[in-house]
Amino acid sequence: MQTHFSLRALADPQMAEAEKILRACVHCGFCNATCPTYLITGDELDSPRGRLYLVKEMFEKERAADALTTRHIDRCLSCLSCMTTCPSGVHYMHLVDHARAHIEKTFARPLAERLQRAALAFILTRPSLFRLLLRAAPLARVFAPLLPRRFAAPLALAPSRLQAPSNVDRPQVFAAQGARKMRVALLNGCVQTVLDTAINEATIRLLTRFGAEVVVAPGAGCCGALPHHLGREEESLRFARANIDAWSKEIAARGLDYIVINASGCGTSVKDYGFMFRDDAALAQKAAHISSIARDVTELVEALGFAPTGDAPRLRVAYHSACSLQHGQKITREPVELLVRAGFEVVAVPEGHICCGSAGAYNLLQPEMAEELRARKIANIDSVAPEVIAAGNIGCMVQIRAGAGVPVVHTAELLDWASGGPKPGALA
């Protein structure tokens, strides 16, 4: 793609990176065939190629974002399916992230929209506050029919029963069973510690069972992905810095072999810390190291030598490959192979590369599009008649649960059960 950026614009490292990404595009349109929003609307501006043109025009003219550009960038899920499809290696993720930050700084959204986005960034990243507000969800549902769709959508996804906080989510060390093979820090996250406490519990049992010492480091928490995708750059970097600092202290004090992440949306973010802080003289080296040792839980379970006990029944499992795992981290083999090794019958979901509509806070901000994508995903899942659905990302799990007729569990829960752990609560 030919570009005409000014020398002044190119003096900004972020703008220079954006120009480099744009120039890699050859207009082929392969990305359109796998873009969820383009499949729904058929609008070129709801495709990666169309969005590239909008961003290019905005950045070249060094102007504030307008309503048209904002609308179509907001509609992007950041599912990154386009990056898997692109033959030219266009790094769409970094470009759209830069565009979102520019929109946040230069476009005046309607007041209600600004308040909602700010509330989501503030509440969802603070587990105690999020848990407190969820207690009011049953009462708030009574008034949901009177609310605008934008504000009623979160209530529809709120759990009907709130789980108690888990003891595993406070800073501590879990000893390895038998000889210690590695020492890892678990990112226990923010939303996940409220919506599904069983995931971290299963992860810790699974890793320690096969020889990993697991640390929940003081000071580590939200990965920063949610405010990052809302364009709230400084908030995102603040969370990321806290994690880098917490894990770097643990590395200096007692050493860490890996950072383990069981929410793939968070994993994609942490693996990008090195890029995010590439121009930060104080943190660049530490951030790059953290990214280099970040691993999805399935990567580590495989490395530890997973072996099932054979006690779990042979269930038919539809494996939902989260976009952040298959497109963001390029992890497709490990979860499926581990589930098969565990004794489950794993069936592929048609259109498995298409997003379920969760995408961080997308299902809260773009409920109509998200619900259409969920209906499409559920129809594809139903076509293979599973007994259970497995996924590696809490956002996908919440989104699919809202429409699924069978239980939805984390991949780690099934692997834990198959190797001596308890039966997942959703299957009880």
ZIVEN-V586657 format. One line per field, one symbol per residue. ss: DSSP state (H for helix, E for strand, L for the rest). psi: psi as a letter, one per 30 degrees, with the letter a starting at -180 (. if undefined). A space follows every 10 residues. Layout:
ss->???
psi->???
This chain:
ss->LLLLLLHHHH LLHHHHHHHH HHHHLLLLLH HHHHLHHHHH HLLHHHLHHH HHHHHHHHHH LLLLLLHHHH HHHHLLLLLL HHHHHLLLLL LHHHHHHHHH HHHHHHLLLL HHHHHHHHHH HHHLLLHHHH HHHHLLHHHH HLLHHHLLHH HHHHHHHLLL LLLLLLHHHL LEEELLLLLL LEEEEEELLL LHHHHLLHHH HHHHHHHHHL LEEEEELLLL LLLLHHHHHL LLHHHHHHHH HHHHHHHHHH HHHLLLLEEE ELLHHHHHHH LLHHHHLLLL LLLHHHHHHH HHHEEEHHHH HHHHLLLLLL LLLLLEEEEE LLHHHHHHLL LLHHHHHHHH HLLLEEEELL LLLLLLLLLL LHHHHLHHHH HHHHHHHHHH HHLLLLLEEE ELLHHHHHHH HLLLLLEEEE HHHHHHHHLL LLLLHHHL
psi->kklikleeef fkeeeeeeee eeffkggege eefgjeeeee fgkefgleee eeeeeeeeee fhllkleeee efeefkfhfg eeeeekffhk ieeeeeeeee eeeeffkjll eeeeeeeeee eeefgjeeee eeefffeeef fegeffllee ffeeeffkkf kkklkkffgl klkjkkkakk flklkkjfad eefefiffee eeeeeeeeeg gkkkkjkkfk bkffeefefg gieeeeeeee eeeeeeeeee eeefkkelkk kgjfeeeeee fgeeeegfgj effeeeeeee efgkkleeee eeefhkklfg fkljljkjjj jkefeeeefh jeeeeeeeee efgljkkkkk hffkkfgdhc gefffieeee eeeeeeeeee effgilflkk lgkeeeeeee efflglkklk eeeeeeefgf llkkeff.
